[in-house]
């Protein structure tokens, strides 16, 4: 029996990283992206990062991986937009940066990244549409989904027969980037 996190001989092109808050999903994703870039893949899509002030999280930033454009996804200082806990969600940035980055990645990139498909992002119909289209694109894709969050779009992603769900834990997070990058590299080279 193998101790691999990803099933051996996986031919999937759709990977779903999930796990509890703070476990390191975005860190795993960032390390995987760096490994794929080292192999000359073009990476597109969207990455989210915390915004901190004096050590306290005050919001989240969206970064378009193809153009490096960025904008505020949500922040405690925003006055309009849907409220989620102490933050307000920036629907304009979700459409203009988030959905646009995913649309461009679907057309132009070798690998699609979406960090994350969560409660803030899914307030945007444009973002929902872009995620759905990317999931159907047939390109290697990595989506980050919080373990606790339930939504019809996440149920759809989890129901895709060839999707591989990877639960990030404190114990396995250091191994996932190499396994995931290797799996994607083998899949693009036609190795089963």
C-alpha positions in Angstrom: 0.0 0.0 0.0 1.3 3.5 -0.9 1.5 6.3 1.5 0.9 8.9 -1.3 -1.6 11.6 -0.7 -2.8 11.6 -4.3 -3.9 8.2 -5.6 -1.1 6.6 -7.7 -1.7 6.7 -11.4 -4.2 9.4 -11.1 -5.1 10.9 -14.5 -7.2 13.7 -13.0 -6.8 17.2 -14.2 -9.0 18.7 -11.5 -7.6 18.9 -7.9 -9.5 20.3 -4.9 -7.4 21.4 -2.0 -9.5 21.5 1.2 -8.8 21.7 4.9 -9.6 23.6 8.1 -8.9 27.4 8.4 -5.3 28.2 9.0 -3.9 24.7 8.1 -1.9 26.1 5.2 -3.9 25.6 2.0 -2.7 28.7 0.3 0.9 28.0 1.3 0.6 24.5 -0.2 -0.9 26.1 -3.3 1.9 28.7 -3.6 4.6 26.1 -3.3 2.9 23.9 -5.9 2.6 27.0 -8.3 6.4 27.6 -7.9 7.2 24.0 -8.7 5.0 24.1 -11.8 6.6 27.4 -12.9 10.0 25.9 -12.6 8.8 23.4 -15.3 7.9 26.3 -17.6 4.1 26.1 -17.3 2.1 29.2 -17.6 -0.1 29.6 -14.5 -3.2 31.7 -14.5 -6.1 32.3 -12.2 -6.4 34.0 -8.9 -4.7 33.8 -5.5 -6.0 35.4 -2.3 -3.8 36.7 0.5 -4.5 38.1 3.9 -4.0 41.8 4.5 -2.7 42.6 8.0 -2.2 45.8 9.9 0.0 45.6 13.0 -0.4 41.8 13.1 -4.2 41.8 12.8 -6.0 40.6 9.8 -8.1 43.4 8.3 -9.0 41.8 5.0 -8.1 39.8 1.9 -6.4 40.7 -1.4 -7.1 39.1 -4.8 -4.1 38.7 -7.2 -4.5 37.9 -10.9 -1.7 35.3 -11.4 -1.5 36.1 -15.1 -1.2 39.9 -15.0 -0.3 40.5 -11.3 -3.1 43.0 -11.0 -4.5 43.0 -7.4 -7.4 44.5 -5.5 -9.2 44.2 -2.3 -11.4 41.1 -2.0 -12.9 42.0 1.4 -11.9 44.2 4.2 -13.2 45.6 7.5 -12.6 49.1 6.2 -15.0 48.8 3.1 -18.3 50.5 3.6 -20.4 48.8 0.9 -20.9 45.2 -0.3 -22.2 42.0 1.3 -21.2 41.6 4.9 -19.4 38.4 6.0 -18.5 38.5 9.7 -16.4 41.7 10.2 -15.7 42.1 6.5 -17.5 43.6 3.5 -17.0 41.8 0.1 -15.8 43.9 -2.9 -18.1 42.6 -5.7 -16.4 44.9 -8.2 -13.0 43.4 -7.6 -14.4 39.9 -7.7 -15.7 40.5 -11.2 -13.0 42.7 -12.5 -10.0 40.9 -11.1 -11.2 37.4 -9.9 -13.6 36.4 -12.7 -11.5 38.0 -15.4 -8.3 36.2 -14.2 -10.1 32.9 -14.3 -11.6 33.6 -17.8 -8.1 34.6 -19.1 -6.5 31.5 -17.5 -9.1 29.2 -19.2 -8.0 30.6 -22.6 -4.3 31.3 -22.2 -2.7 29.3 -19.3 -1.5 25.8 -19.1 -2.8 25.4 -15.5 -5.7 27.1 -13.8 -5.5 28.2 -10.1 -8.4 29.3 -8.0 -7.7 30.3 -4.4 -10.4 30.1 -3.2 -13.9 29.0 -3.8 -15.4 30.2 -0.6 -18.2 32.3 1.0 -16.7 35.7 0.1 -16.0 34.8 -3.5 -19.3 33.1 -4.1 -21.2 36.3 -3.5 -20.3 37.2 -7.1 -22.3 35.6 -9.9 -19.4 36.4 -12.4 -17.0 34.5 -10.2 -19.3 31.6 -9.9 -19.7 31.5 -13.7 -15.9 31.7 -14.2 -15.2 28.8 -11.7 -17.8 26.6 -13.4 -16.4 27.3 -16.8 -12.8 26.6 -15.6 -14.0 23.3 -14.0 -15.3 22.3 -17.4 -12.3 23.4 -19.4 -10.4 20.1 -19.3 -7.1 21.9 -18.3 -5.1 21.0 -15.2 -6.8 23.0 -12.4 -6.4 23.4 -8.7 -9.2 24.9 -6.6 -9.0 25.7 -2.9 -12.2 25.0 -1.0 -12.7 25.5 2.8 -13.7 22.2 4.4 -16.5 23.7 6.5 -18.3 25.6 3.7 -21.3 24.2 1.8 -22.6 25.6 -1.5 -24.1 24.0 -4.6 -21.0 25.0 -6.7 -18.8 23.2 -4.2 -21.0 20.2 -4.3 -20.8 20.3 -8.1 -17.0 20.5 -8.0 -16.8 17.6 -5.6 -19.2 15.5 -7.8 -17.0 15.7 -10.9 -16.0 12.0 -11.4 -12.4 12.7 -12.2 -11.8 15.3 -9.4 -9.2 14.4 -6.8 -9.9 15.9 -3.3 -6.9 16.5 -1.2 -7.3 17.3 2.5 -4.5 19.5 3.7 -3.4 18.7 7.3 -0.5 19.8 9.5 0.9 16.3 9.0 0.8 16.2 5.2 1.1 19.8 4.0 4.8 19.6 3.4 4.4 16.6 1.1 1.5 17.8 -1.0 3.3 20.4 -3.3 5.7 17.8 -4.7 3.1 15.1 -5.1 0.6 17.5 -6.7 3.1 19.0 -9.1 4.4 15.6 -10.1 0.9 14.4 -10.7 0.2 17.4 -13.0 3.5 17.0 -14.7 3.0 13.3 -15.4 -0.6 14.0 -16.6 0.6 16.6 -19.1 3.3 14.3 -20.4 0.8 11.5 -20.9 2.2 9.3 -18.2 -0.5 7.3 -16.4 
